[in-house]
Amino acid sequence: MGQIIGIPFIFWLIWTSFEFGNTDQIFAVIGLIGFVLVFTKYYQKIIYRIVIFALMLTPIIRRLTQIPIEKFNYLTFIIPLSIFCVTFLILILKPKSE
């Protein structure tokens, strides 16, 4: 239970995006694209926020399907993932302030 090392996920994304020949490279690049798009003007529209959220979730979902789920069964993974999902959904639904 809980055998996944708790390194920051952004480091894993950066490292894996430059690891050629790995199938995770595609998902890491997609996640990094989503992360970069948060800081652009595309983040202003709700439809783009939903797409960005999906892009950022793809590497996480890939890891969850690739490794046995028992290895993710610990609070230092569940709590940050829950906070990320809830806060991003709040930001998606939040009306645009001007």
Number of C-alpha atoms within 10 A of each C-alpha: 10 14 10 13 10 9 8 8 12 13 10 12 20 15 12 18 20 12 13 10 8 11 11 18 19 15 23 27 19 20 25 17 14 22 16 12 19 16 10 9 9 13 18 14 11 16 12 17 21 17 14 23 21 15 21 23 18 17 23 16 12 13 14 14 10 10 11 11 12 12 14 18 14 13 10 12 15 12 11 11 13 11 11 14 14 12 11 16 14 11 14 20 12 10 9 10 5 3
